């Protein structure tokens, strides 16, 4: 009897991931400065820690805080959105 192969696909949503780096102020307080926004695919369910799994265009995955993600309602709106500095 041959082994069965199953393919499981998760519906993922497009989003922009905000990349932040620590910025140290003169009084020793650490602030985080936005350095980039990159398109990602977001897996539908957060982890037990409340983080979301995102997949980058090169196939790598990572867990991120939800406040680092910006979702848009449709692919058309996503493609029209300008991510350049105002």
PyMOL Python script that loads the backbone (N, CA, C, O; Angstrom):
from pymol import cmd

cmd.read_pdbstr("""\
ATOM      1  N   UNK A   1       0.842  -1.168   0.000  1.00  0.00           N
ATOM      2  CA  UNK A   1       0.000   0.000   0.000  1.00  0.00           C
ATOM      3  C   UNK A   1       0.896   1.242   0.000  1.00  0.00           C
ATOM      4  O   UNK A   1       1.816   1.342   0.811  1.00  0.00           O
ATOM      5  N   UNK A   2       0.633   2.177  -0.895  1.00  0.00           N
ATOM      6  CA  UNK A   2       1.441   3.394  -1.023  1.00  0.00           C
ATOM      7  C   UNK A   2       1.052   4.404   0.057  1.00  0.00           C
ATOM      8  O   UNK A   2      -0.103   4.481   0.476  1.00  0.00           O
ATOM      9  N   UNK A   3       2.031   5.162   0.484  1.00  0.00           N
ATOM     10  CA  UNK A   3       1.777   6.206   1.483  1.00  0.00           C
ATOM     11  C   UNK A   3       1.059   7.381   0.827  1.00  0.00           C
ATOM     12  O   UNK A   3       1.357   7.745  -0.311  1.00  0.00           O
ATOM     13  N   UNK A   4       0.128   7.960   1.541  1.00  0.00           N
ATOM     14  CA  UNK A   4      -0.629   9.107   1.027  1.00  0.00           C
ATOM     15  C   UNK A   4       0.142  10.397   1.279  1.00  0.00           C
ATOM     16  O   UNK A   4       0.777  10.562   2.320  1.00  0.00           O
ATOM     17  N   UNK A   5       0.079  11.292   0.327  1.00  0.00           N
ATOM     18  CA  UNK A   5       0.725  12.594   0.471  1.00  0.00           C
ATOM     19  C   UNK A   5      -0.362  13.662   0.542  1.00  0.00           C
ATOM     20  O   UNK A   5      -1.255  13.711  -0.304  1.00  0.00           O
ATOM     21  N   UNK A   6      -0.275  14.507   1.551  1.00  0.00           N
ATOM     22  CA  UNK A   6      -1.250  15.578   1.724  1.00  0.00           C
ATOM     23  C   UNK A   6      -0.554  16.911   1.593  1.00  0.00           C
ATOM     24  O   UNK A   6       0.561  17.098   2.081  1.00  0.00           O
ATOM     25  N   UNK A   7      -1.212  17.822   0.940  1.00  0.00           N
ATOM     26  CA  UNK A   7      -0.694  19.184   0.823  1.00  0.00           C
ATOM     27  C   UNK A   7      -1.633  20.102   1.595  1.00  0.00           C
ATOM     28  O   UNK A   7      -2.837  20.130   1.339  1.00  0.00           O
ATOM     29  N   UNK A   8      -1.082  20.840   2.529  1.00  0.00           N
ATOM     30  CA  UNK A   8      -1.883  21.735   3.357  1.00  0.00           C
ATOM     31  C   UNK A   8      -1.451  23.172   3.073  1.00  0.00           C
ATOM     32  O   UNK A   8      -0.280  23.514   3.239  1.00  0.00           O
ATOM     33  N   UNK A   9      -2.382  24.001   2.652  1.00  0.00           N
ATOM     34  CA  UNK A   9      -2.069  25.395   2.379  1.00  0.00           C
ATOM     35  C   UNK A   9      -2.839  26.278   3.347  1.00  0.00           C
ATOM     36  O   UNK A   9      -4.013  26.034   3.623  1.00  0.00           O
ATOM     37  N   UNK A  10      -2.174  27.302   3.860  1.00  0.00           N
ATOM     38  CA  UNK A  10      -2.801  28.255   4.762  1.00  0.00           C
ATOM     39  C   UNK A  10      -3.105  29.528   3.990  1.00  0.00           C
ATOM     40  O   UNK A  10      -2.259  30.012   3.238  1.00  0.00           O
ATOM     41  N   UNK A  11      -4.296  30.074   4.164  1.00  0.00           N
ATOM     42  CA  UNK A  11      -4.577  31.358   3.506  1.00  0.00           C
ATOM     43  C   UNK A  11      -3.768  32.451   4.195  1.00  0.00           C
ATOM     44  O   UNK A  11      -3.942  32.699   5.389  1.00  0.00           O
ATOM     45  N   UNK A  12      -2.909  33.085   3.465  1.00  0.00           N
ATOM     46  CA  UNK A  12      -2.044  34.120   4.035  1.00  0.00           C
ATOM     47  C   UNK A  12      -2.471  35.476   3.488  1.00  0.00           C
ATOM     48  O   UNK A  12      -2.944  35.580   2.357  1.00  0.00           O
ATOM     49  N   UNK A  13      -2.299  36.510   4.301  1.00  0.00           N
ATOM     50  CA  UNK A  13      -2.659  37.858   3.891  1.00  0.00           C
ATOM     51  C   UNK A  13      -1.404  38.664   3.607  1.00  0.00           C
ATOM     52  O   UNK A  13      -0.371  38.479   4.252  1.00  0.00           O
ATOM     53  N   UNK A  14      -1.506  39.555   2.638  1.00  0.00           N
ATOM     54  CA  UNK A  14      -0.386  40.447   2.353  1.00  0.00           C
ATOM     55  C   UNK A  14      -0.383  41.575   3.380  1.00  0.00           C
ATOM     56  O   UNK A  14      -1.435  42.048   3.810  1.00  0.00           O
ATOM     57  N   UNK A  15       0.800  41.989   3.757  1.00  0.00           N
ATOM     58  CA  UNK A  15       0.959  43.106   4.690  1.00  0.00           C
ATOM     59  C   UNK A  15       2.335  43.721   4.482  1.00  0.00           C
ATOM     60  O   UNK A  15       3.187  43.170   3.784  1.00  0.00           O
ATOM     61  N   UNK A  16       2.525  44.852   5.094  1.00  0.00           N
ATOM     62  CA  UNK A  16       3.850  45.476   5.126  1.00  0.00           C
ATOM     63  C   UNK A  16       4.383  45.327   6.544  1.00  0.00           C
ATOM     64  O   UNK A  16       3.676  45.595   7.515  1.00  0.00           O
ATOM     65  N   UNK A  17       5.627  44.899   6.651  1.00  0.00           N
ATOM     66  CA  UNK A  17       6.295  44.738   7.933  1.00  0.00           C
ATOM     67  C   UNK A  17       7.211  45.931   8.147  1.00  0.00           C
ATOM     68  O   UNK A  17       8.072  46.219   7.315  1.00  0.00           O
ATOM     69  N   UNK A  18       7.025  46.622   9.260  1.00  0.00           N
ATOM     70  CA  UNK A  18       7.873  47.754   9.604  1.00  0.00           C
ATOM     71  C   UNK A  18       9.099  47.237  10.349  1.00  0.00           C
ATOM     72  O   UNK A  18       8.980  46.569  11.375  1.00  0.00           O
ATOM     73  N   UNK A  19      10.276  47.555   9.820  1.00  0.00           N
ATOM     74  CA  UNK A  19      11.542  47.169  10.443  1.00  0.00           C
ATOM     75  C   UNK A  19      12.019  48.345  11.289  1.00  0.00           C
ATOM     76  O   UNK A  19      12.156  49.465  10.797  1.00  0.00           O
ATOM     77  N   UNK A  20      12.266  48.075  12.562  1.00  0.00           N
ATOM     78  CA  UNK A  20      12.728  49.125  13.480  1.00  0.00           C
ATOM     79  C   UNK A  20      14.060  48.722  14.093  1.00  0.00           C
ATOM     80  O   UNK A  20      14.312  47.548  14.363  1.00  0.00           O
ATOM     81  N   UNK A  21      14.911  49.728  14.307  1.00  0.00           N
ATOM     82  CA  UNK A  21      16.191  49.497  14.968  1.00  0.00           C
ATOM     83  C   UNK A  21      16.285  50.392  16.194  1.00  0.00           C
ATOM     84  O   UNK A  21      15.712  51.481  16.209  1.00  0.00           O
ATOM     85  N   UNK A  22      17.006  49.944  17.230  1.00  0.00           N
ATOM     86  CA  UNK A  22      17.119  50.769  18.433  1.00  0.00           C
ATOM     87  C   UNK A  22      17.889  52.059  18.152  1.00  0.00           C
ATOM     88  O   UNK A  22      18.867  52.068  17.403  1.00  0.00           O
ATOM     89  N   UNK A  23      17.433  53.128  18.760  1.00  0.00           N
ATOM     90  CA  UNK A  23      18.065  54.441  18.639  1.00  0.00           C
ATOM     91  C   UNK A  23      18.240  54.964  20.059  1.00  0.00           C
ATOM     92  O   UNK A  23      17.265  55.112  20.796  1.00  0.00           O
ATOM     93  N   UNK A  24      19.474  55.241  20.438  1.00  0.00           N
ATOM     94  CA  UNK A  24      19.759  55.652  21.804  1.00  0.00           C
ATOM     95  C   UNK A  24      19.773  57.167  21.897  1.00  0.00           C
ATOM     96  O   UNK A  24      20.501  57.845  21.172  1.00  0.00           O
ATOM     97  N   UNK A  25      18.961  57.680  22.796  1.00  0.00           N
ATOM     98  CA  UNK A  25      18.915  59.126  23.016  1.00  0.00           C
ATOM     99  C   UNK A  25      19.977  59.505  24.036  1.00  0.00           C
ATOM    100  O   UNK A  25      20.527  58.642  24.720  1.00  0.00           O
ATOM    101  N   UNK A  26      20.261  60.796  24.136  1.00  0.00           N
ATOM    102  CA  UNK A  26      21.311  61.278  25.032  1.00  0.00           C
ATOM    103  C   UNK A  26      21.087  60.944  26.491  1.00  0.00           C
ATOM    104  O   UNK A  26      22.058  60.775  27.229  1.00  0.00           O
ATOM    105  N   UNK A  27      19.849  60.842  26.934  1.00  0.00           N
ATOM    106  CA  UNK A  27      19.569  60.571  28.348  1.00  0.00           C
ATOM    107  C   UNK A  27      19.511  59.075  28.662  1.00  0.00           C
ATOM    108  O   UNK A  27      19.070  58.689  29.744  1.00  0.00           O
ATOM    109  N   UNK A  28      19.948  58.239  27.733  1.00  0.00           N
ATOM    110  CA  UNK A  28      20.008  56.800  27.957  1.00  0.00           C
ATOM    111  C   UNK A  28      18.735  56.049  27.627  1.00  0.00           C
ATOM    112  O   UNK A  28      18.679  54.829  27.786  1.00  0.00           O
ATOM    113  N   UNK A  29      17.712  56.754  27.171  1.00  0.00           N
ATOM    114  CA  UNK A  29      16.454  56.098  26.809  1.00  0.00           C
ATOM    115  C   UNK A  29      16.591  55.509  25.403  1.00  0.00           C
ATOM    116  O   UNK A  29      17.123  56.141  24.491  1.00  0.00           O
ATOM    117  N   UNK A  30      16.101  54.304  25.263  1.00  0.00           N
ATOM    118  CA  UNK A  30      16.145  53.644  23.959  1.00  0.00           C
ATOM    119  C   UNK A  30      14.811  53.870  23.262  1.00  0.00           C
ATOM    120  O   UNK A  30      13.748  53.607  23.824  1.00  0.00           O
ATOM    121  N   UNK A  31      14.886  54.360  22.037  1.00  0.00           N
ATOM    122  CA  UNK A  31      13.708  54.528  21.200  1.00  0.00           C
ATOM    123  C   UNK A  31      13.946  53.670  19.961  1.00  0.00           C
ATOM    124  O   UNK A  31      15.087  53.312  19.668  1.00  0.00           O
ATOM    125  N   UNK A  32      12.899  53.343  19.244  1.00  0.00           N
ATOM    126  CA  UNK A  32      13.055  52.539  18.043  1.00  0.00           C
ATOM    127  C   UNK A  32      12.706  53.376  16.828  1.00  0.00           C
ATOM    128  O   UNK A  32      11.642  53.992  16.764  1.00  0.00           O
ATOM    129  N   UNK A  33      13.615  53.389  15.865  1.00  0.00           N
ATOM    130  CA  UNK A  33      13.468  54.188  14.664  1.00  0.00           C
ATOM    131  C   UNK A  33      13.115  53.281  13.484  1.00  0.00           C
ATOM    132  O   UNK A  33      13.735  52.236  13.287  1.00  0.00           O
ATOM    133  N   UNK A  34      12.113  53.690  12.703  1.00  0.00           N
ATOM    134  CA  UNK A  34      11.734  52.920  11.519  1.00  0.00           C
ATOM    135  C   UNK A  34      12.807  53.086  10.455  1.00  0.00           C
ATOM    136  O   UNK A  34      13.184  54.205  10.105  1.00  0.00           O
ATOM    137  N   UNK A  35      13.294  51.961   9.943  1.00  0.00           N
ATOM    138  CA  UNK A  35      14.345  52.014   8.917  1.00  0.00           C
ATOM    139  C   UNK A  35      13.882  51.465   7.571  1.00  0.00           C
ATOM    140  O   UNK A  35      14.493  51.759   6.544  1.00  0.00           O
ATOM    141  N   UNK A  36      12.799  50.664   7.560  1.00  0.00           N
ATOM    142  CA  UNK A  36      12.321  50.103   6.292  1.00  0.00           C
ATOM    143  C   UNK A  36      10.932  49.518   6.477  1.00  0.00           C
ATOM    144  O   UNK A  36      10.484  49.258   7.594  1.00  0.00           O
ATOM    145  N   UNK A  37      10.261  49.317   5.340  1.00  0.00           N
ATOM    146  CA  UNK A  37       9.002  48.568   5.276  1.00  0.00           C
ATOM    147  C   UNK A  37       9.141  47.563   4.145  1.00  0.00           C
ATOM    148  O   UNK A  37       9.536  47.912   3.033  1.00  0.00           O
ATOM    149  N   UNK A  38       8.816  46.329   4.438  1.00  0.00           N
ATOM    150  CA  UNK A  38       8.953  45.283   3.426  1.00  0.00           C
ATOM    151  C   UNK A  38       7.644  44.507   3.306  1.00  0.00           C
ATOM    152  O   UNK A  38       6.952  44.305   4.304  1.00  0.00           O
ATOM    153  N   UNK A  39       7.297  44.068   2.083  1.00  0.00           N
ATOM    154  CA  UNK A  39       6.086  43.267   1.910  1.00  0.00           C
ATOM    155  C   UNK A  39       6.300  41.850   2.436  1.00  0.00           C
ATOM    156  O   UNK A  39       7.359  41.255   2.233  1.00  0.00           O
ATOM    157  N   UNK A  40       5.283  41.318   3.113  1.00  0.00           N
ATOM    158  CA  UNK A  40       5.337  39.962   3.658  1.00  0.00           C
ATOM    159  C   UNK A  40       3.973  39.299   3.499  1.00  0.00           C
ATOM    160  O   UNK A  40       2.971  39.960   3.228  1.00  0.00           O
ATOM    161  N   UNK A  41       3.957  37.986   3.671  1.00  0.00           N
ATOM    162  CA  UNK A  41       2.713  37.226   3.778  1.00  0.00           C
ATOM    163  C   UNK A  41       2.557  36.834   5.242  1.00  0.00           C
ATOM    164  O   UNK A  41       3.504  36.347   5.860  1.00  0.00           O
ATOM    165  N   UNK A  42       1.368  37.044   5.798  1.00  0.00           N
ATOM    166  CA  UNK A  42       1.126  36.779   7.216  1.00  0.00           C
ATOM    167  C   UNK A  42       0.269  35.521   7.356  1.00  0.00           C
ATOM    168  O   UNK A  42      -0.787  35.407   6.734  1.00  0.00           O
ATOM    169  N   UNK A  43       0.730  34.587   8.172  1.00  0.00           N
ATOM    170  CA  UNK A  43      -0.040  33.371   8.450  1.00  0.00           C
ATOM    171  C   UNK A  43      -1.237  33.752   9.307  1.00  0.00           C
ATOM    172  O   UNK A  43      -1.161  34.721  10.062  1.00  0.00           O
ATOM    173  N   UNK A  44      -2.336  33.022   9.213  1.00  0.00           N
ATOM    174  CA  UNK A  44      -3.602  33.474   9.786  1.00  0.00           C
ATOM    175  C   UNK A  44      -3.709  33.507  11.310  1.00  0.00           C
ATOM    176  O   UNK A  44      -4.436  34.347  11.839  1.00  0.00           O
ATOM    177  N   UNK A  45      -3.026  32.646  12.021  1.00  0.00           N
ATOM    178  CA  UNK A  45      -3.204  32.572  13.471  1.00  0.00           C
ATOM    179  C   UNK A  45      -1.934  32.989  14.210  1.00  0.00           C
ATOM    180  O   UNK A  45      -0.836  32.570  13.844  1.00  0.00           O
ATOM    181  N   UNK A  46      -2.081  33.812  15.249  1.00  0.00           N
ATOM    182  CA  UNK A  46      -0.900  34.164  16.047  1.00  0.00           C
ATOM    183  C   UNK A  46      -0.426  32.967  16.874  1.00  0.00           C
ATOM    184  O   UNK A  46      -1.162  32.003  17.084  1.00  0.00           O
ATOM    185  N   UNK A  47       0.806  33.056  17.328  1.00  0.00           N
ATOM    186  CA  UNK A  47       1.357  32.019  18.198  1.00  0.00           C
ATOM    187  C   UNK A  47       0.771  32.180  19.600  1.00  0.00           C
ATOM    188  O   UNK A  47       0.043  33.137  19.864  1.00  0.00           O
ATOM    189  N   UNK A  48       1.083  31.256  20.485  1.00  0.00           N
ATOM    190  CA  UNK A  48       0.580  31.348  21.864  1.00  0.00           C
ATOM    191  C   UNK A  48       1.152  32.570  22.590  1.00  0.00           C
ATOM    192  O   UNK A  48       0.616  32.989  23.616  1.00  0.00           O
ATOM    193  N   UNK A  49       2.245  33.144  22.058  1.00  0.00           N
ATOM    194  CA  UNK A  49       2.839  34.355  22.646  1.00  0.00           C
ATOM    195  C   UNK A  49       2.232  35.629  22.060  1.00  0.00           C
ATOM    196  O   UNK A  49       2.606  36.729  22.464  1.00  0.00           O
ATOM    197  N   UNK A  50       1.296  35.495  21.107  1.00  0.00           N
ATOM    198  CA  UNK A  50       0.670  36.658  20.486  1.00  0.00           C
ATOM    199  C   UNK A  50       1.440  37.215  19.302  1.00  0.00           C
ATOM    200  O   UNK A  50       1.128  38.307  18.827  1.00  0.00           O
ATOM    201  N   UNK A  51       2.433  36.495  18.817  1.00  0.00           N
ATOM    202  CA  UNK A  51       3.225  36.935  17.669  1.00  0.00           C
ATOM    203  C   UNK A  51       2.641  36.342  16.391  1.00  0.00           C
ATOM    204  O   UNK A  51       1.994  35.295  16.423  1.00  0.00           O
ATOM    205  N   UNK A  52       2.872  37.014  15.272  1.00  0.00           N
ATOM    206  CA  UNK A  52       2.431  36.489  13.986  1.00  0.00           C
ATOM    207  C   UNK A  52       3.619  35.950  13.208  1.00  0.00           C
ATOM    208  O   UNK A  52       4.712  36.515  13.252  1.00  0.00           O
ATOM    209  N   UNK A  53       3.400  34.863  12.504  1.00  0.00           N
ATOM    210  CA  UNK A  53       4.433  34.287  11.635  1.00  0.00           C
ATOM    211  C   UNK A  53       4.285  34.951  10.279  1.00  0.00           C
ATOM    212  O   UNK A  53       3.209  34.937   9.681  1.00  0.00           O
ATOM    213  N   UNK A  54       5.384  35.537   9.795  1.00  0.00           N
ATOM    214  CA  UNK A  54       5.385  36.176   8.480  1.00  0.00           C
ATOM    215  C   UNK A  54       6.389  35.481   7.583  1.00  0.00           C
ATOM    216  O   UNK A  54       7.417  34.981   8.040  1.00  0.00           O
ATOM    217  N   UNK A  55       6.071  35.459   6.295  1.00  0.00           N
ATOM    218  CA  UNK A  55       6.963  34.870   5.302  1.00  0.00           C
ATOM    219  C   UNK A  55       7.433  35.971   4.372  1.00  0.00           C
ATOM    220  O   UNK A  55       6.625  36.678   3.770  1.00  0.00           O
ATOM    221  N   UNK A  56       8.758  36.112   4.260  1.00  0.00           N
ATOM    222  CA  UNK A  56       9.349  37.122   3.386  1.00  0.00           C
ATOM    223  C   UNK A  56       9.377  36.614   1.949  1.00  0.00           C
ATOM    224  O   UNK A  56       9.147  35.431   1.697  1.00  0.00           O
ATOM    225  N   UNK A  57       9.658  37.506   1.015  1.00  0.00           N
ATOM    226  CA  UNK A  57       9.668  37.141  -0.403  1.00  0.00           C
ATOM    227  C   UNK A  57      10.713  36.083  -0.735  1.00  0.00           C
ATOM    228  O   UNK A  57      10.552  35.332  -1.697  1.00  0.00           O
ATOM    229  N   UNK A  58      11.790  36.018   0.058  1.00  0.00           N
ATOM    230  CA  UNK A  58      12.827  35.008  -0.202  1.00  0.00           C
ATOM    231  C   UNK A  58      12.509  33.663   0.445  1.00  0.00           C
ATOM    232  O   UNK A  58      13.305  32.729   0.352  1.00  0.00           O
ATOM    233  N   UNK A  59      11.334  33.554   1.109  1.00  0.00           N
ATOM    234  CA  UNK A  59      10.920  32.297   1.718  1.00  0.00           C
ATOM    235  C   UNK A  59      11.251  32.151   3.184  1.00  0.00           C
ATOM    236  O   UNK A  59      10.778  31.209   3.820  1.00  0.00           O
ATOM    237  N   UNK A  60      12.050  33.052   3.752  1.00  0.00           N
ATOM    238  CA  UNK A  60      12.366  32.965   5.172  1.00  0.00           C
ATOM    239  C   UNK A  60      11.141  33.374   5.988  1.00  0.00           C
ATOM    240  O   UNK A  60      10.312  34.162   5.536  1.00  0.00           O
ATOM    241  N   UNK A  61      11.044  32.828   7.188  1.00  0.00           N
ATOM    242  CA  UNK A  61       9.935  33.149   8.078  1.00  0.00           C
ATOM    243  C   UNK A  61      10.472  33.681   9.394  1.00  0.00           C
ATOM    244  O   UNK A  61      11.594  33.372   9.794  1.00  0.00           O
ATOM    245  N   UNK A  62       9.655  34.485  10.062  1.00  0.00           N
ATOM    246  CA  UNK A  62      10.014  34.983  11.380  1.00  0.00           C
ATOM    247  C   UNK A  62       8.736  35.314  12.132  1.00  0.00           C
ATOM    248  O   UNK A  62       7.670  35.433  11.528  1.00  0.00           O
ATOM    249  N   UNK A  63       8.837  35.463  13.437  1.00  0.00           N
ATOM    250  CA  UNK A  63       7.719  35.855  14.282  1.00  0.00           C
ATOM    251  C   UNK A  63       7.853  37.339  14.587  1.00  0.00           C
ATOM    252  O   UNK A  63       8.939  37.817  14.913  1.00  0.00           O
ATOM    253  N   UNK A  64       6.737  38.070  14.479  1.00  0.00           N
ATOM    254  CA  UNK A  64       6.772  39.516  14.703  1.00  0.00           C
ATOM    255  C   UNK A  64       5.589  39.940  15.566  1.00  0.00           C
ATOM    256  O   UNK A  64       4.574  39.247  15.636  1.00  0.00           O
ATOM    257  N   UNK A  65       5.736  41.082  16.216  1.00  0.00           N
ATOM    258  CA  UNK A  65       4.654  41.665  17.001  1.00  0.00           C
ATOM    259  C   UNK A  65       3.598  42.234  16.061  1.00  0.00           C
ATOM    260  O   UNK A  65       3.941  42.755  14.999  1.00  0.00           O
ATOM    261  N   UNK A  66       2.336  42.147  16.426  1.00  0.00           N
ATOM    262  CA  UNK A  66       1.280  42.642  15.538  1.00  0.00           C
ATOM    263  C   UNK A  66       1.374  44.130  15.234  1.00  0.00           C
ATOM    264  O   UNK A  66       0.911  44.570  14.182  1.00  0.00           O
ATOM    265  N   UNK A  67       1.966  44.918  16.133  1.00  0.00           N
ATOM    266  CA  UNK A  67       2.067  46.358  15.864  1.00  0.00           C
ATOM    267  C   UNK A  67       3.102  46.688  14.793  1.00  0.00           C
ATOM    268  O   UNK A  67       3.234  47.849  14.405  1.00  0.00           O
ATOM    269  N   UNK A  68       3.836  45.690  14.312  1.00  0.00           N
ATOM    270  CA  UNK A  68       4.799  45.888  13.222  1.00  0.00           C
ATOM    271  C   UNK A  68       4.173  45.643  11.852  1.00  0.00           C
ATOM    272  O   UNK A  68       4.840  45.818  10.833  1.00  0.00           O
ATOM    273  N   UNK A  69       2.899  45.240  11.812  1.00  0.00           N
ATOM    274  CA  UNK A  69       2.245  44.883  10.557  1.00  0.00           C
ATOM    275  C   UNK A  69       1.197  45.909  10.161  1.00  0.00           C
ATOM    276  O   UNK A  69       0.471  46.432  11.007  1.00  0.00           O
ATOM    277  N   UNK A  70       1.125  46.191   8.873  1.00  0.00           N
ATOM    278  CA  UNK A  70       0.084  47.044   8.312  1.00  0.00           C
ATOM    279  C   UNK A  70      -0.634  46.253   7.235  1.00  0.00           C
ATOM    280  O   UNK A  70      -0.044  45.879   6.221  1.00  0.00           O
ATOM    281  N   UNK A  71      -1.913  46.002   7.468  1.00  0.00           N
ATOM    282  CA  UNK A  71      -2.734  45.263   6.500  1.00  0.00           C
ATOM    283  C   UNK A  71      -3.545  46.241   5.674  1.00  0.00           C
ATOM    284  O   UNK A  71      -3.914  47.315   6.148  1.00  0.00           O
ATOM    285  N   UNK A  72      -3.818  45.864   4.447  1.00  0.00           N
ATOM    286  CA  UNK A  72      -4.756  46.606   3.615  1.00  0.00           C
ATOM    287  C   UNK A  72      -5.848  45.649   3.178  1.00  0.00           C
ATOM    288  O   UNK A  72      -5.608  44.451   3.034  1.00  0.00           O
ATOM    289  N   UNK A  73      -7.039  46.171   2.967  1.00  0.00           N
ATOM    290  CA  UNK A  73      -8.213  45.347   2.750  1.00  0.00           C
ATOM    291  C   UNK A  73      -8.237  44.518   1.483  1.00  0.00           C
ATOM    292  O   UNK A  73      -8.869  43.462   1.466  1.00  0.00           O
ATOM    293  N   UNK A  74      -7.576  44.952   0.421  1.00  0.00           N
ATOM    294  CA  UNK A  74      -7.631  44.192  -0.817  1.00  0.00           C
ATOM    295  C   UNK A  74      -6.296  44.288  -1.538  1.00  0.00           C
ATOM    296  O   UNK A  74      -5.496  45.180  -1.253  1.00  0.00           O
ATOM    297  N   UNK A  75      -6.055  43.382  -2.461  1.00  0.00           N
ATOM    298  CA  UNK A  75      -4.819  43.407  -3.231  1.00  0.00           C
ATOM    299  C   UNK A  75      -4.704  44.702  -4.029  1.00  0.00           C
ATOM    300  O   UNK A  75      -3.616  45.265  -4.149  1.00  0.00           O
ATOM    301  N   UNK A  76      -5.831  45.176  -4.577  1.00  0.00           N
ATOM    302  CA  UNK A  76      -5.797  46.415  -5.360  1.00  0.00           C
ATOM    303  C   UNK A  76      -5.374  47.604  -4.491  1.00  0.00           C
ATOM    304  O   UNK A  76      -4.542  48.411  -4.905  1.00  0.00           O
ATOM    305  N   UNK A  77      -5.946  47.711  -3.293  1.00  0.00           N
ATOM    306  CA  UNK A  77      -5.543  48.798  -2.386  1.00  0.00           C
ATOM    307  C   UNK A  77      -4.090  48.633  -1.953  1.00  0.00           C
ATOM    308  O   UNK A  77      -3.346  49.610  -1.857  1.00  0.00           O
ATOM    309  N   UNK A  78      -3.693  47.390  -1.692  1.00  0.00           N
ATOM    310  CA  UNK A  78      -2.316  47.135  -1.279  1.00  0.00           C
ATOM    311  C   UNK A  78      -1.338  47.604  -2.351  1.00  0.00           C
ATOM    312  O   UNK A  78      -0.336  48.250  -2.043  1.00  0.00           O
ATOM    313  N   UNK A  79      -1.628  47.280  -3.600  1.00  0.00           N
ATOM    314  CA  UNK A  79      -0.741  47.648  -4.712  1.00  0.00           C
ATOM    315  C   UNK A  79      -0.739  49.148  -4.980  1.00  0.00           C
ATOM    316  O   UNK A  79       0.244  49.667  -5.509  1.00  0.00           O
ATOM    317  N   UNK A  80      -1.810  49.861  -4.632  1.00  0.00           N
ATOM    318  CA  UNK A  80      -1.886  51.303  -4.878  1.00  0.00           C
ATOM    319  C   UNK A  80      -1.266  52.129  -3.755  1.00  0.00           C
ATOM    320  O   UNK A  80      -0.969  53.307  -3.950  1.00  0.00           O
ATOM    321  N   UNK A  81      -1.068  51.535  -2.593  1.00  0.00           N
ATOM    322  CA  UNK A  81      -0.603  52.297  -1.438  1.00  0.00           C
ATOM    323  C   UNK A  81       0.834  52.763  -1.617  1.00  0.00           C
ATOM    324  O   UNK A  81       1.697  51.983  -2.019  1.00  0.00           O
ATOM    325  N   UNK A  82       1.093  54.024  -1.323  1.00  0.00           N
ATOM    326  CA  UNK A  82       2.442  54.577  -1.430  1.00  0.00           C
ATOM    327  C   UNK A  82       3.133  54.468  -0.079  1.00  0.00           C
ATOM    328  O   UNK A  82       2.669  55.031   0.912  1.00  0.00           O
ATOM    329  N   UNK A  83       4.255  53.733  -0.046  1.00  0.00           N
ATOM    330  CA  UNK A  83       4.993  53.560   1.203  1.00  0.00           C
ATOM    331  C   UNK A  83       6.152  54.531   1.329  1.00  0.00           C
ATOM    332  O   UNK A  83       6.985  54.387   2.223  1.00  0.00           O
ATOM    333  N   UNK A  84       6.218  55.518   0.446  1.00  0.00           N
ATOM    334  CA  UNK A  84       7.293  56.498   0.511  1.00  0.00           C
ATOM    335  C   UNK A  84       7.043  57.483   1.638  1.00  0.00           C
ATOM    336  O   UNK A  84       5.905  57.676   2.066  1.00  0.00           O
ATOM    337  N   UNK A  85       8.101  58.098   2.111  1.00  0.00           N
ATOM    338  CA  UNK A  85       7.982  59.108   3.171  1.00  0.00           C
ATOM    339  C   UNK A  85       7.174  60.285   2.649  1.00  0.00           C
ATOM    340  O   UNK A  85       7.349  60.711   1.507  1.00  0.00           O
ATOM    341  N   UNK A  86       6.297  60.802   3.483  1.00  0.00           N
ATOM    342  CA  UNK A  86       5.475  61.954   3.099  1.00  0.00           C
ATOM    343  C   UNK A  86       6.257  63.236   3.206  1.00  0.00           C
ATOM    344  O   UNK A  86       5.726  64.309   2.922  1.00  0.00           O
TER     345      UNK A  86
END
""", "prot")
cmd.dss("prot")
cmd.show_as("cartoon", "prot")
cmd.util.cbc("prot")
cmd.orient("prot")
